[in-house]
């Protein structure tokens, strides 16, 4: 059984990656329903949190159903990170996670996210300060290094463990690598094989299917996997991966009725949590993912993203189901 401090998180846990504007409570609910073992909030700015910025504070919301859950924070100022940690702890999550992996330019430019990989001593100092500021287990998500000349993750992982983190997730790219480039898992394996390491090491990057998940599990020795973009419109991936690892069999892909059912549930949860206006507008980015690959879907998508009335959206989803079922006859 893999443990993050005292938390038992499964024999081979599959984690949902924190993703800005994606992993909100409605989306997390679906992923949990289909077997995600640990989830994280969208990343939260430490500065925004201590200023009581409404959008940042709203990201602290989660339900009991989602546990174990981590609140992920990022920032460049150590004092702000300490205060944000204490603020986040008051929401009673199970884990505090530090984002040292975000590659977005405006975040990196301030020395936050993966920008801190240019200053490893500060990274270690900040991590130690966060660990000392909370009674909750602290985890870290980071990358192999800043660029190809500074792939320092083996040393970084050791040093972060030494100051008290309880698990580390490593994305198999440097900050400067493009997402279109293949993730490089060899250094993740090297971290896991380091005899000084005793905390769980989770791998992330290019886990896109049950087959790739089993490949990384079998060949790189990690304690679990984190799923990011492959979960877009596809919360079933957690169940599919677990089934394939346990049995070697692939589950049947969800049909149109199942896709419509889960899309409706996502919309319902979004309306409940965000209210009608935001709920309708912010789920629009998910429609293309739920129905990706369907022929002649564009007119339906155009209609879905233009509607402002929930009843009409649900009716359109019913039309989508009826149309594609009729194509099978």
MARDO-278707 format. One record per residue: residue number from 1; residue in three letters; x, y, z of N, C-alpha, C in turn. Coordinates in steps of 0.1 Angstrom, whole numbers, plus 5000, padded with zeros to 4 digits. Example, Ala and Ser with C-alpha at 12.3 -4.5 7.8 and 13.67 -1.06 7.14 Angstrom:
// MARDO-278707
baza;zalum;n.xx;n.yy;n.zz;ca.xx;ca.yy;ca.zz;c.xx;c.yy;c.zz
1;ala;5132;4943;5078;5123;4955;5078;5132;4967;5078
2;ser;5128;4978;5071;5137;4989;5071;5129;5000;5079
END
This chain:
// MARDO-278707
baza;zalum;n.xx;n.yy;n.zz;ca.xx;ca.yy;ca.zz;c.xx;c.yy;c.zz
1;unk;5008;4988;5000;5000;5000;5000;5009;5013;5000
2;unk;5007;5021;4991;5014;5034;4990;5008;5044;5000
3;unk;5017;5050;5007;5013;5060;5017;5019;5074;5015
4;unk;5012;5084;5016;5017;5098;5016;5016;5102;5031
5;unk;5027;5101;5038;5026;5102;5053;5017;5091;5058
6;unk;5006;5095;5065;4997;5085;5071;4986;5081;5061
7;unk;4985;5088;5050;4974;5086;5041;4976;5073;5032
8;unk;4968;5064;5032;4969;5052;5023;4962;5056;5010
9;unk;4969;5055;4999;4963;5061;4987;4962;5050;4976
10;unk;4964;5037;4979;4962;5026;4970;4974;5018;4967
11;unk;4973;5007;4961;4984;4998;4958;4993;5004;4947
12;unk;4986;5010;4937;4993;5017;4926;4984;5029;4923
13;unk;4985;5040;4930;4976;5051;4928;4977;5058;4915
14;unk;4965;5062;4910;4964;5070;4898;4959;5084;4902
15;unk;4967;5094;4900;4964;5107;4905;4959;5116;4894
16;unk;4950;5125;4897;4946;5135;4888;4954;5148;4889
17;unk;4961;5152;4879;4970;5163;4879;4962;5176;4881
18;unk;4968;5186;4889;4961;5199;4890;4963;5206;4877
19;unk;4952;5211;4871;4952;5218;4858;4943;5231;4859
20;unk;4949;5242;4856;4942;5255;4856;4930;5255;4847
21;unk;4919;5259;4852;4906;5260;4845;4901;5247;4840
22;unk;4906;5236;4846;4901;5223;4843;4896;5215;4855
23;unk;4906;5214;4865;4903;5205;4877;4896;5213;4888
24;unk;4884;5218;4884;4875;5224;4894;4867;5213;4901
25;unk;4859;5216;4911;4851;5205;4918;4842;5197;4909
26;unk;4835;5203;4899;4827;5194;4890;4835;5184;4882
27;unk;4846;5188;4877;4855;5179;4870;4861;5168;4879
28;unk;4865;5173;4891;4871;5163;4900;4861;5153;4905
29;unk;4849;5157;4906;4838;5148;4910;4837;5136;4901
30;unk;4838;5139;4888;4837;5128;4878;4849;5119;4878
31;unk;4861;5125;4880;4873;5117;4880;4873;5108;4892
32;unk;4869;5113;4903;4868;5105;4916;4858;5094;4914
33;unk;4847;5097;4907;4837;5087;4905;4842;5075;4897
34;unk;4851;5078;4888;4857;5068;4879;4871;5062;4884
35;unk;4874;5066;4897;4885;5059;4903;4898;5066;4906
36;unk;4898;5080;4904;4911;5087;4907;4913;5086;4922
37;unk;4926;5082;4926;4929;5080;4940;4932;5092;4948
38;unk;4939;5102;4941;4942;5114;4948;4940;5125;4938
39;unk;4935;5136;4942;4933;5148;4933;4938;5160;4939
40;unk;4940;5170;4931;4945;5183;4935;4937;5194;4929
41;unk;4936;5205;4937;4928;5217;4931;4936;5223;4920
42;unk;4930;5232;4913;4937;5240;4903;4948;5247;4911
43;unk;4959;5251;4905;4969;5257;4913;4965;5271;4917
44;unk;4968;5275;4929;4964;5287;4936;4975;5296;4939
45;unk;4974;5309;4934;4985;5319;4937;4985;5322;4952
46;unk;4997;5321;4957;4999;5324;4972;4995;5339;4974
47;unk;4999;5348;4965;4997;5362;4966;4982;5364;4965
48;unk;4975;5358;4956;4960;5360;4955;4953;5355;4967
49;unk;4958;5344;4973;4951;5338;4984;4952;5347;4997
50;unk;4964;5352;4999;4966;5360;5011;4959;5374;5009
51;unk;4957;5378;4997;4950;5391;4994;4935;5388;4995
52;unk;4931;5376;4996;4916;5372;4997;4910;5374;4983
53;unk;4918;5373;4973;4912;5374;4959;4901;5364;4957
54;unk;4890;5368;4953;4878;5359;4953;4880;5346;4945
55;unk;4887;5348;4933;4889;5336;4924;4898;5326;4931
56;unk;4908;5331;4937;4918;5322;4944;4911;5315;4956
57;unk;4904;5322;4964;4897;5316;4976;4887;5306;4971
58;unk;4880;5309;4960;4870;5299;4955;4876;5286;4952
59;unk;4889;5286;4948;4896;5273;4944;4898;5264;4956
60;unk;4896;5270;4968;4898;5261;4980;4887;5252;4982
61;unk;4876;5254;4975;4864;5246;4977;4866;5231;4973
62;unk;4861;5222;4981;4861;5208;4977;4850;5201;4985
63;unk;4846;5189;4981;4836;5181;4989;4843;5170;4996
64;unk;4836;5164;5005;4841;5152;5012;4843;5140;5003
65;unk;4835;5140;4993;4836;5129;4983;4850;5128;4976
66;unk;4856;5140;4975;4869;5141;4968;4881;5136;4975
67;unk;4880;5134;4988;4892;5130;4996;4897;5117;4992
68;unk;4911;5115;4993;4920;5125;4998;4923;5135;4987
69;unk;4924;5148;4991;4926;5159;4981;4937;5168;4986
70;unk;4945;5173;4977;4955;5183;4980;4952;5197;4975
71;unk;4955;5207;4982;4954;5220;4977;4968;5224;4972
72;unk;4969;5228;4959;4982;5231;4953;4984;5247;4953
73;unk;4995;5251;4958;4998;5265;4958;5011;5268;4951
74;unk;5012;5280;4946;5025;5284;4939;5028;5299;4943
75;unk;5041;5302;4941;5045;5316;4944;5060;5317;4944
76;unk;5064;5330;4944;5079;5332;4944;5084;5338;4957
77;unk;5075;5342;4966;5079;5348;4979;5077;5339;4990
78;unk;5087;5336;4998;5086;5325;5008;5076;5329;5019
79;unk;5076;5342;5023;5067;5346;5034;5052;5344;5029
80;unk;5050;5348;5016;5036;5346;5011;5032;5332;5010
81;unk;5042;5323;5007;5039;5309;5006;5036;5303;5020
82;unk;5043;5308;5030;5040;5304;5044;5025;5308;5048
83;unk;5022;5320;5045;5008;5325;5048;4998;5318;5040
84;unk;5000;5315;5028;4991;5308;5019;4989;5294;5024
85;unk;5000;5287;5028;4999;5274;5034;4990;5273;5046
86;unk;4991;5283;5055;4983;5283;5067;4968;5286;5063
87;unk;4966;5295;5053;4953;5298;5048;4946;5285;5042
88;unk;4954;5278;5034;4949;5266;5028;4946;5255;5038
89;unk;4955;5254;5048;4953;5244;5058;4940;5245;5065
90;unk;4936;5258;5067;4923;5261;5074;4911;5255;5067
91;unk;4912;5252;5054;4902;5245;5046;4901;5230;5048
92;unk;4911;5225;5056;4911;5211;5060;4913;5201;5048
93;unk;4922;5204;5039;4925;5193;5029;4933;5182;5035
94;unk;4937;5173;5027;4945;5162;5032;4960;5164;5030
95;unk;4963;5173;5020;4976;5175;5015;4978;5189;5011
96;unk;4990;5195;5013;4994;5207;5007;5004;5204;4996
97;unk;5002;5208;4984;5011;5205;4973;5017;5218;4968
98;unk;5030;5218;4965;5037;5229;4960;5039;5227;4945
99;unk;5035;5237;4937;5037;5237;4922;5051;5243;4919
100;unk;5060;5234;4915;5073;5238;4910;5074;5233;4895
101;unk;5062;5232;4888;5063;5226;4875;5056;5235;4864
102;unk;5048;5245;4868;5041;5253;4858;5051;5259;4848
103;unk;5049;5257;4835;5058;5263;4825;5054;5277;4820
104;unk;5042;5282;4824;5036;5294;4818;5046;5306;4820
105;unk;5048;5313;4810;5059;5323;4809;5057;5334;4821
106;unk;5045;5338;4823;5043;5349;4832;5045;5344;4847
107;unk;5043;5331;4849;5046;5325;4862;5061;5323;4864
108;unk;5067;5318;4853;5081;5315;4854;5090;5328;4855
109;unk;5085;5338;4848;5092;5351;4849;5094;5357;4863
110;unk;5085;5353;4871;5085;5358;4885;5093;5348;4894
111;unk;5098;5338;4889;5105;5328;4897;5096;5318;4904
112;unk;5084;5317;4899;5075;5307;4905;5073;5296;4896
113;unk;5065;5286;4900;5063;5274;4891;5077;5268;4888
114;unk;5078;5264;4875;5091;5258;4871;5102;5269;4870
115;unk;5099;5281;4872;5109;5292;4872;5119;5290;4884
116;unk;5114;5284;4895;5123;5283;4906;5134;5272;4904
117;unk;5132;5265;4893;5143;5255;4890;5156;5262;4886
118;unk;5155;5275;4884;5168;5282;4882;5175;5286;4895
119;unk;5168;5283;4907;5173;5287;4920;5170;5276;4930
120;unk;5178;5265;4929;5175;5253;4937;5176;5256;4952
121;unk;5186;5264;4956;5187;5267;4971;5174;5274;4976
122;unk;5168;5283;4968;5156;5289;4972;5144;5279;4972
123;unk;5144;5270;4962;5134;5260;4961;5134;5251;4974
124;unk;5146;5248;4978;5147;5240;4990;5143;5248;5003
125;unk;5147;5260;5003;5144;5269;5015;5129;5271;5015
126;unk;5122;5273;5004;5108;5276;5003;5100;5263;5008
127;unk;5105;5252;5003;5099;5239;5006;5099;5236;5021
128;unk;5111;5238;5027;5113;5236;5041;5104;5246;5049
129;unk;5102;5258;5045;5093;5268;5052;5079;5263;5051
130;unk;5074;5258;5040;5061;5253;5038;5058;5241;5047
131;unk;5068;5232;5047;5067;5220;5056;5065;5224;5071
132;unk;5073;5234;5075;5073;5238;5089;5060;5246;5092
133;unk;5053;5251;5082;5042;5260;5084;5029;5252;5085
134;unk;5029;5239;5083;5017;5231;5084;5019;5217;5091
135;unk;5008;5212;5096;5008;5199;5102;5005;5188;5091
136;unk;5000;5193;5080;4996;5184;5069;5008;5179;5061
137;unk;5007;5167;5055;5018;5163;5046;5019;5172;5034
138;unk;5032;5175;5031;5035;5184;5019;5040;5175;5008
139;unk;5035;5177;4996;5040;5171;4984;5045;5181;4974
140;unk;5052;5177;4964;5057;5186;4954;5055;5180;4940
141;unk;5051;5189;4931;5051;5185;4917;5061;5194;4909
142;unk;5070;5187;4902;5081;5195;4895;5084;5188;4882
143;unk;5095;5193;4876;5100;5188;4864;5115;5183;4865
144;unk;5120;5178;4854;5133;5172;4854;5144;5183;4857
145;unk;5141;5195;4854;5150;5206;4855;5146;5218;4847
146;unk;5154;5228;4847;5149;5240;4839;5151;5238;4824
147;unk;5162;5233;4820;5165;5230;4806;5174;5218;4805
148;unk;5178;5215;4792;5185;5203;4790;5199;5203;4797
149;unk;5204;5215;4800;5218;5216;4806;5217;5215;4821
150;unk;5204;5215;4826;5202;5215;4841;5192;5205;4845
151;unk;5194;5193;4842;5185;5182;4846;5189;5177;4860
152;unk;5185;5184;4870;5190;5181;4883;5180;5174;4892
153;unk;5170;5167;4887;5159;5162;4895;5164;5152;4905
154;unk;5174;5144;4902;5179;5134;4912;5183;5141;4925
155;unk;5191;5151;4923;5196;5159;4935;5185;5167;4941
156;unk;5176;5173;4933;5165;5180;4938;5156;5172;4947
157;unk;5152;5160;4942;5143;5151;4949;5149;5147;4963
158;unk;5162;5144;4963;5168;5141;4976;5167;5153;4986
159;unk;5171;5164;4981;5171;5176;4990;5157;5180;4995
160;unk;5147;5178;4986;5133;5181;4991;5128;5171;5001
161;unk;5132;5158;4998;5129;5148;5008;5135;5151;5022
162;unk;5148;5156;5021;5155;5159;5034;5149;5170;5042
163;unk;5141;5179;5035;5135;5190;5043;5120;5186;5046
164;unk;5116;5174;5043;5103;5169;5048;5092;5167;5039
165;unk;5093;5167;5026;5081;5164;5018;5078;5149;5019
166;unk;5066;5146;5016;5061;5132;5018;5059;5125;5005
167;unk;5059;5131;4994;5058;5125;4981;5062;5135;4970
168;unk;5067;5130;4959;5071;5139;4948;5065;5133;4935
169;unk;5059;5142;4927;5055;5139;4913;5064;5146;4904
170;unk;5069;5138;4894;5079;5144;4885;5073;5143;4871
171;unk;5072;5154;4864;5068;5155;4850;5081;5153;4842
172;unk;5080;5144;4832;5092;5140;4825;5096;5149;4814
173;unk;5095;5162;4816;5101;5172;4807;5107;5183;4815
174;unk;5117;5190;4809;5122;5202;4815;5112;5213;4812
175;unk;5115;5225;4818;5106;5236;4816;5107;5241;4802
176;unk;5118;5240;4795;5119;5245;4781;5115;5235;4771
177;unk;5112;5222;4774;5107;5213;4765;5092;5216;4761
178;unk;5089;5213;4749;5075;5215;4744;5067;5203;4748
179;unk;5054;5205;4749;5045;5194;4753;5044;5184;4742
180;unk;5047;5188;4729;5047;5179;4718;5059;5170;4718
181;unk;5070;5173;4726;5081;5164;4727;5078;5153;4737
182;unk;5084;5141;4734;5081;5129;4742;5087;5132;4756
183;unk;5079;5128;4766;5084;5129;4780;5095;5119;4782
184;unk;5105;5123;4790;5117;5114;4792;5117;5109;4806
185;unk;5115;5096;4807;5112;5089;4820;5125;5084;4826
186;unk;5136;5084;4819;5148;5077;4825;5152;5084;4838
187;unk;5151;5097;4839;5155;5104;4852;5145;5101;4863
188;unk;5132;5099;4859;5122;5096;4869;5126;5082;4875
189;unk;5130;5073;4867;5134;5060;4871;5147;5061;4880
190;unk;5156;5070;4876;5168;5072;4884;5165;5077;4898
191;unk;5155;5086;4899;5151;5091;4912;5145;5080;4920
192;unk;5136;5072;4914;5130;5061;4922;5141;5051;4926
193;unk;5151;5048;4918;5161;5038;4921;5172;5043;4931
194;unk;5171;5056;4934;5181;5062;4943;5178;5056;4957
195;unk;5188;5049;4962;5186;5042;4975;5184;5052;4987
196;unk;5187;5065;4985;5184;5075;4996;5169;5079;4996
197;unk;5162;5076;4985;5148;5080;4985;5139;5070;4992
198;unk;5130;5075;5000;5121;5066;5008;5106;5071;5006
199;unk;5104;5082;5000;5090;5087;4998;5085;5082;4984
200;unk;5072;5082;4983;5066;5078;4970;5071;5087;4959
201;unk;5073;5081;4947;5077;5089;4935;5067;5086;4924
202;unk;5060;5096;4920;5049;5094;4910;5054;5100;4897
203;unk;5051;5093;4886;5055;5098;4873;5043;5104;4865
204;unk;5047;5114;4857;5037;5122;4849;5043;5126;4836
205;unk;5035;5125;4826;5039;5129;4812;5037;5117;4802
206;unk;5028;5120;4793;5025;5110;4782;5018;5097;4787
207;unk;5011;5098;4798;5003;5087;4803;4989;5090;4796
208;unk;4987;5084;4785;4975;5087;4777;4965;5076;4775
209;unk;4968;5064;4780;4960;5052;4778;4963;5042;4788
210;unk;4955;5031;4789;4958;5020;4798;4971;5014;4794
211;unk;4974;5013;4781;4986;5006;4776;4999;5014;4780
212;unk;4998;5028;4778;5010;5035;4782;5012;5035;4797
213;unk;5001;5035;4805;5001;5035;4819;5009;5022;4824
214;unk;5005;5011;4818;5011;4998;4822;5026;4998;4818
215;unk;5029;5004;4807;5043;5005;4802;5052;5012;4812
216;unk;5047;5024;4816;5055;5032;4826;5055;5025;4839
217;unk;5045;5019;4843;5045;5011;4856;5055;5000;4856
218;unk;5055;4993;4845;5064;4981;4844;5078;4984;4842
219;unk;5081;4995;4835;5095;4998;4831;5102;5009;4839
220;unk;5095;5016;4847;5102;5027;4854;5100;5027;4869
221;unk;5093;5017;4874;5093;5014;4889;5087;5024;4898
222;unk;5079;5034;4892;5073;5044;4900;5062;5038;4909
223;unk;5058;5046;4919;5048;5042;4929;5034;5044;4924
224;unk;5033;5053;4914;5019;5056;4909;5021;5066;4897
225;unk;5010;5069;4891;5010;5078;4879;5001;5089;4881
226;unk;5004;5101;4875;4995;5112;4875;4991;5115;4861
227;unk;4978;5117;4859;4971;5119;4846;4968;5133;4845
228;unk;4971;5140;4834;4968;5153;4831;4958;5155;4819
229;unk;4964;5159;4808;4955;5162;4796;4947;5150;4791
230;unk;4952;5138;4793;4944;5126;4789;4931;5124;4796
231;unk;4929;5132;4807;4916;5131;4814;4906;5141;4808
232;unk;4910;5150;4799;4900;5160;4793;4889;5152;4786
233;unk;4877;5154;4790;4865;5148;4784;4866;5133;4785
234;unk;4874;5128;4794;4877;5113;4795;4879;5109;4810
235;unk;4870;5111;4819;4872;5107;4833;4872;5092;4834
236;unk;4868;5085;4824;4868;5070;4824;4882;5065;4824
237;unk;4892;5073;4821;4905;5068;4819;4911;5062;4832
238;unk;4906;5067;4844;4911;5061;4856;4906;5047;4858
239;unk;4894;5044;4855;4888;5031;4856;4895;5022;4846
240;unk;4897;5027;4834;4903;5019;4823;4917;5015;4826
241;unk;4925;5024;4832;4939;5021;4835;4939;5010;4846
242;unk;4931;5012;4857;4932;5002;4868;4927;4989;4863
243;unk;4917;4988;4855;4913;4975;4850;4923;4968;4842
244;unk;4930;4976;4833;4940;4970;4824;4952;4965;4832
245;unk;4956;4973;4842;4968;4969;4850;4964;4956;4858
246;unk;4952;4955;4863;4948;4944;4871;4946;4931;4863
247;unk;4940;4933;4851;4935;4921;4843;4942;4919;4830
248;unk;4948;4930;4824;4954;4929;4811;4944;4931;4800
249;unk;4931;4933;4804;4920;4935;4795;4916;4950;4793
250;unk;4913;4953;4781;4908;4967;4778;4893;4967;4780
251;unk;4888;4977;4787;4874;4979;4788;4868;4985;4775
252;unk;4856;4982;4773;4849;4988;4761;4849;5003;4763
253;unk;4852;5011;4753;4851;5025;4754;4837;5030;4755
254;unk;4834;5041;4762;4821;5046;4765;4814;5049;4751
255;unk;4801;5045;4750;4794;5048;4738;4787;5062;4740
256;unk;4779;5066;4730;4773;5079;4730;4764;5082;4741
257;unk;4756;5072;4745;4747;5074;4757;4755;5076;4770
258;unk;4766;5069;4772;4774;5071;4784;4781;5085;4783
259;unk;4786;5089;4771;4792;5102;4770;4782;5113;4773
260;unk;4770;5112;4768;4760;5122;4770;4756;5122;4785
261;unk;4755;5111;4791;4751;5110;4805;4762;5117;4814
262;unk;4774;5115;4812;4785;5121;4820;4786;5136;4817
263;unk;4784;5140;4804;4785;5154;4801;4773;5161;4808
264;unk;4762;5155;4808;4750;5161;4816;4753;5163;4831
265;unk;4759;5152;4836;4763;5153;4850;4773;5164;4853
266;unk;4783;5165;4844;4793;5176;4845;4786;5189;4845
267;unk;4776;5191;4836;4769;5204;4835;4761;5206;4848
268;unk;4754;5196;4853;4747;5197;4865;4756;5202;4877
269;unk;4767;5196;4878;4776;5199;4889;4782;5213;4887
270;unk;4784;5217;4874;4789;5230;4871;4779;5241;4875
271;unk;4767;5238;4872;4756;5248;4875;4754;5249;4890
272;unk;4755;5238;4897;4754;5238;4912;4765;5246;4918
273;unk;4777;5244;4913;4788;5250;4920;4791;5265;4916
274;unk;4789;5268;4903;4792;5281;4898;4781;5290;4896
275;unk;4769;5285;4896;4757;5293;4892;4755;5292;4877
276;unk;4744;5297;4872;4740;5295;4858;4749;5301;4848
277;unk;4753;5314;4850;4761;5321;4841;4775;5315;4839
278;unk;4782;5314;4850;4796;5309;4849;4795;5294;4846
279;unk;4786;5287;4852;4785;5272;4849;4783;5269;4835
280;unk;4775;5277;4828;4772;5274;4813;4785;5278;4805
281;unk;4791;5290;4809;4802;5295;4800;4814;5286;4802
282;unk;4817;5282;4815;4830;5275;4817;4830;5260;4813
283;unk;4818;5254;4811;4818;5240;4807;4820;5239;4792
284;unk;4818;5250;4785;4819;5250;4770;4832;5244;4765
285;unk;4843;5247;4771;4856;5241;4767;4856;5226;4767
286;unk;4847;5220;4775;4847;5205;4776;4840;5198;4765
287;unk;4830;5205;4758;4822;5197;4749;4830;5190;4738
288;unk;4839;5198;4732;4847;5192;4722;4855;5179;4726
289;unk;4859;5179;4739;4866;5168;4744;4857;5156;4747
290;unk;4845;5158;4752;4836;5147;4754;4832;5140;4741
291;unk;4831;5148;4730;4826;5142;4718;4836;5142;4707
292;unk;4849;5142;4711;4860;5142;4701;4859;5130;4692
293;unk;4861;5133;4679;4862;5122;4670;4849;5118;4663
294;unk;4838;5124;4668;4825;5121;4662;4823;5128;4648
295;unk;4819;5121;4638;4817;5128;4625;4805;5137;4626
296;unk;4807;5148;4619;4796;5158;4618;4792;5164;4631
297;unk;4801;5165;4641;4798;5171;4654;4798;5186;4654
298;unk;4805;5192;4645;4807;5206;4645;4794;5215;4647
299;unk;4784;5212;4639;4771;5220;4641;4766;5218;4655
300;unk;4767;5207;4661;4762;5205;4675;4771;5213;4685
301;unk;4784;5213;4682;4793;5221;4691;4790;5235;4690
302;unk;4788;5240;4678;4785;5255;4676;4772;5258;4684
303;unk;4762;5249;4683;4750;5252;4690;4752;5252;4705
304;unk;4759;5242;4710;4761;5240;4725;4768;5253;4730
305;unk;4778;5258;4723;4786;5269;4729;4779;5282;4727
306;unk;4767;5282;4720;4760;5295;4719;4748;5296;4728
307;unk;4744;5284;4734;4732;5284;4742;4734;5290;4756
308;unk;4725;5297;4761;4726;5303;4774;4716;5298;4784
309;unk;4707;5289;4779;4696;5284;4788;4699;5269;4791
310;unk;4700;5265;4804;4704;5251;4807;4694;5241;4801
311;unk;4681;5244;4801;4671;5235;4795;4674;5232;4781
312;unk;4678;5242;4773;4681;5240;4759;4694;5233;4757
313;unk;4703;5234;4766;4716;5226;4765;4713;5212;4767
314;unk;4705;5209;4778;4702;5195;4780;4694;5189;4769
315;unk;4685;5197;4763;4677;5192;4751;4687;5189;4739
316;unk;4697;5198;4737;4706;5196;4727;4715;5183;4729
317;unk;4718;5181;4741;4726;5168;4744;4717;5156;4741
318;unk;4704;5157;4744;4695;5146;4740;4695;5144;4725
319;unk;4695;5155;4718;4695;5155;4703;4708;5148;4698
320;unk;4719;5151;4705;4732;5145;4701;4731;5130;4703
321;unk;4726;5126;4714;4725;5111;4717;4716;5104;4706
322;unk;4705;5111;4704;4695;5104;4694;4701;5104;4680
323;unk;4708;5114;4676;4714;5115;4663;4724;5104;4661
324;unk;4734;5103;4670;4744;5093;4668;4740;5079;4671
325;unk;4730;5077;4679;4724;5063;4680;4717;5059;4667
326;unk;4711;5069;4660;4704;5066;4648;4714;5062;4637
327;unk;4726;5068;4638;4737;5065;4628;4742;5050;4629
328;unk;4739;5044;4641;4744;5031;4643;4734;5020;4636
329;unk;4722;5025;4634;4712;5016;4628;4712;5015;4613
END
